[in-house]
Amino acid sequence: MQRVMIVGQPGSGKSTLARKLGEHTGLPVVHIDTIHWLPGWVERTCDEKTRLCREVEARDRWIFEGGHSATWDNRLSRADLLIWIDRSATLRFWRVLLRTLLKHGRSRPDLPENCPERLANLPEFFRFMWRTKKSARAKMEQLVATAPSACSVVCLRSNRDTRIFLANIGNVD
């Protein structure tokens, strides 16, 4: 295992799993939010995000979590493991609320500096999550269905699934 692609909807646990998997394996972790955002919640252009994703995808070793689906095909063709975290909308909304409250005024480790969690952003983000919950899940189902035979696929649907998965991962040589 040298290149791991992790996908899931907001609040599914992608960043947490990526960090834990990185600790377990020693593989470098890349969070899409560090590519999507500049400090101060300034969004990069689509072209810039694509360029930065391609740079990461060209590396020999990575755990790359998150979206920018415009580059998923390339990322998937390079990955030897695809992990889809498929969790309920209720749980995901709860987790996003909880992380916003717990990290309010501070940046999360999977975000650039000066991107503090703000309660004011929550209603808009919840609307985005609600609007895209079916279409995003369908995109991820399609991604899993088109994974090349050389790429193993793991679907994690519970905390138990995740614990078992992590317990069965050995260190990368």
N, C-alpha and C positions, 0 to 999 in steps of 0.2 A: 504494500500500500504506500503509494507515493503522492497521489493527487486525489483529494477527497472533495467532492462537491456536496454542499448541504443546502437544501431548499426547504421552505416552509413559509407559512403566512406569518404576519406580524404577531409576536407574542407566543410563537410556537416553541421557542427555546433554541433557535439556531445558534445564536451567539454563545450561549452558555455551553451547548454541546461542543461547538468549535473550540472553545477555550479548554474544556476538559479533554477533548480528543487530542489537542495540541500538546497538553501536558503529558498525556499517556504515550504519545508517539514521538514527540520531538519535532513534528512537522510544523513549519511556519503557518500561522493563521492569518487570514485576510478577511476582514469584515467589509461587506459591501457598503455599509454606511460611511466608512472612511474614504470610499471612492465617490459615493453619491454626494456627500456634503463637504464643504469647506468650513473652516471656523466661522462661528456666528450664524449657523444655519443657512449658509449661502449654498444653493444647489449648483453643482457643476453642469455644464452643457451635456447633452446626450452624447455628442461626439467625443468629448473629453472623458466621460465615463467609459465609453466603449474602448477608447485607446488605453486607458488605465487597466481595464479588465483584461484586455488582450495581453498586456505586459505581464500581468500576474499569471494568466493561463499558459504563457510560453515558458514559464519556469519549470524546472524539473520536479520540484516538490512543493506542495501546498495543501492547505485546507482552506477552501474558499466558500464562505457562507453568504447566502443572500441572493438578491434578485439581479436586476438589469438583464431581463430575459432576452434582450437583443443579442446577448453573447452566450446564451445557454448552450446553443448547439456546439459552438467551438469548445466551450468548457467541458461539456459532456463527452465530446470526442477525445479529450485529453485525460479525463478522469478515469481512475481505475475503481473508484467506489462512489456511488451516488446514494446519499442519505436523504430521504424525504421524511420530514417530521410533520405528521398529519394529525393535528389536534383539534378539538371541538372549538367552535367560535366562542362559546361561553367562557371556556378556560382561557382562550387567547385574549379576549377583552378584559377579563379579570387580571391577567398577568400584566397587560399594558397599563391598566389603571394602577396596579400595585407598584410597578417599577417607576411610574411617573411620580407617585406620592413618596416613595422611598428615596428616590434620587432627585427630587425637586431642587432646582437651583444648581445642580451639579451635572457634569458630563459623564455619561456611561463610558466604560473602558472600550466599547466597540464603536465609539463616535470620536470625531476629531475634538481637539480642545475647543473650549468656548462654544459648545453646543449643549447648554444645560437643559435638563428636563423642565418643561413649563406646563402648568395646568392649562394655560390659555390655549395651547396647541392641541389639547386632548379632544375637544369636540370635532375638529376638522379631521384628526387622525382616525377617530372612531367612524366618521362618515366614510372615509376612504376604506377602512377595513370592512365595513358593512357592504359598500358598493361593489367591492372586488372579491368578496368571500367565495362566491360560486365560480366566477371566471378564473380567479387565480388557482383555485383547487383543480379546476379542469385542465389548466395549463400544466400543472405539476403531474397530474395523472398522465397526460400526453407525454411529458418528458420521461417519466418512468417507462412508459410503453415503448418508447423509441430508443431506450438505452442500448448501446452496442453490446454484443455478447461478451466482449472483453471487460466490460464494466459491471461489477457486482452492484446490486441494488438492495438497499435496506430501507424498510418503512417502519418508523417508530411512531406508535399510536398512544403510548402511555409512559409514565415515569418508570414503570417496571421494565418495559421494553428497552428504554434508554439505559437503565442500570445494568441489565443483562448484556446489552451490546457493549458497553464500556468495559464490563468485567471480562469479556471474551476477546478484547483487543490486546494483542501483544505489542511489545515495543518494536519499532521499525529499526532494522539494522543500519 
